[in-house]
Amino acid sequence: MLPPESKKVSPFFVFYIIHSQQIGVAVLGFERYIAKSAGYDAWISVIISGLSIAAVVWFCYRILIKNGNDIISVHHQIFGKRIGNVLNTAFAAYVLLLVLLNLRTYVEVIQVWMFPETYHWVFISLILLLAYSFVSGGFRVVTGICFLSVIYGIPLLFVKYFPLKEAHIGNLLPIFSHSFSDIMEATKTMTLNYLGYETLLIFFPFIKDGKRSEKWAYFGVLASIGIYLLTILTSFVYFDQDQLRTTIWATLTLWKIVDLIIIERFEYIGIAAWLFIVLPNIALGLWAASRAINRFTPLTQRVSLKGAAAAVLICAILITERAQIDQLNFMANTIGFYLAYMYIPLIYICQLAVHKWRDSK
Amino acid sequence: MRRGFILFLSFILMAGCTPEQQILEELQLIQTIGYDYVSDDEIMGTGGSTSIPPGQQSLPTDEVFSAIGYTSKQIRQKLQNESTKPIVIGRVGVVLFNQKLAEKGISDLLDNLQRDPEIGRDIYLALAKDSSQKMISTKYSSSVPTSNYIFDLIQQSMEQDMPRINLHGFLYRYYGKGLDAYMPILQKSDARLKIIGVGVFKNDRLVQQINTEDAYYLKMAADKIRKGILEVSYKNKKLSIENLLSKPKITVKKRNGSYEAELTLKVKGRISEGGGFRMTNKTIISGIEKTTRKQIEQQMEKLIQSFQESQVDPIGFKRKAMQSRTFSNKKWGDQYAKMPIRVNVQVTIIHAGIME
């Protein structure tokens, strides 16, 4: 069941999709989590983690090119219909978990910084409704949102000029003052921020001439490494380590220093603009989950999309406290970590074995 | 049909999405906050705000609210009871701490300031020598509201001769290991307000006060200076050097387990008041350079010694030392008070104005 040619997108769009998926609400406050274990050396973890994710993307491409379709058919091929469907359900649930995480964290930011008096379900429903309307337009519309999100994000990078004016470069010294295990610990925590590339396993058949898109995927990951590196280095030279530890949203807090003539407080502009960074994560996640469900159940994608959106809506409304959001982050991080470094290579090996076995028959 | 339903639904949702409306004229915008010592638990909070009465060409009037309470949020609630409009603190520009309060410690108040998303980070903190309430409720200028007056005074002097520091800088130094924070001290004398020096903090407590002259030397050691003025006496005549450019550099060495530090300053400037000397004469110029160098070195060493005696480090020698791999916190702590810290100044006079 491959999609018709008219629904596919050009290979270079993979750059925008992968990149926009990896840049999400986490950028606003990931510094403190990774600085917790590796201090000012955490920027090394950003690079290590990013490169290792590029390796995982390499595995994804090997699996997908060999199969020619998506992870659903890979699961069926290796494990058969029944076990395959269990894994497919788990995969769809995981993609929805990432959607939930992005949505809920972003709404928390709006609540804490802008509208403390408004109920969280109002924002959750509005954003989900918006994402739903994009997803119902199909994969090409979702790709368009990913593209726009990357473009809209560029002006926000220039804002780094203001904190960099007051930078203390010496903060980064001495380099490698933390042990290898500390840096690896931070690398593990950093995985969460690079998650989102897994949707590749679902949308791969929607790329025209999928093999040719591989280099764009790597460029996407590299661009994400660049953004995270710039963000963390800015925060490190601007904040003190202990100050950073008490700051939940470091990037948002450093927007407070932005001094523009007509805007007294830049955070409000920044948070509003960030909707466009978060939206593709939610939209593509919903699309991927609904497509996955549609592939292995008799449901149409419209029905599965409604189901997925409803599930996210209910879960997001039920989460009300900071501690729960933190826990959700931790959960997604752990699952994402094992998915990237254990499960995907495992699938690759299984697929090799299955092919060998078939050839020998 | 479905499209219409979604549109209808979003209107309903939108209606729930209107937070309390905030119209500028109907808010009490607090621009200056002052905290005063009352007793060991209680503090008095003062909010200074400016409102422009309706009508053409009406001058802005100052309104001051004060209340006593245990926490700053409780004080804010009490202040609200005095005001007819909702109090908003998003435009606060200066936060004043009474000297006695600062000596007891201001960590709770700092915590409140940085926790509140409404408060910006480029606002000024300052010490009030006496009562900050009196400082906020005095009118200093007939055209400029008091809040703006205090803000402008601090901003202006930080451009010129006070070490630059805002809330972010203070928090950076407060949390940062190996650095101590400071803020300017304001004093009200009759209907005038002036900056009389800088207060240096150890953690969240005020421990040392230095006068404006020393504060300028602290600025030279801590900031990059673009335009400054320095007065030197050369052969019993006073000269002044203007457009001073200065850049500090700290080096810390560890020899046989004992630390020594060096502060290098590169100073460049032009002479603006000649005091009757012929400025084309090379020996005079180099003589002035030498005297200036000596003067800065002596003053700076005295200032650093006073910091060492009160165990504070606003210049950040320890911070620099920590950037080395061999840093030992205990040794530094034992040695700091008696550590040799040399000051090394290089002075270059670029030119001497437009006359000989």
Interface residues (C-beta under 8 A of the other chain):
Chain A: V112 W113 F115 E117 T118 Y119 V122 F123 S125 L126 L129 S133 E166 H168 G170 L173 P174 S177 F239 D240 Q241 D242 Q243 T246 T253 L254 K256 I257 D259 E264 R265 E267
Chain B: I6 L9 S10 L13 M14 G16 C17 P19 E20 G90 R91 Q114 P117 G120 R121 D122 H168 G169 L171 Y172 Y175 G176 K177 L179 R319 K320 Q323 S324 R325
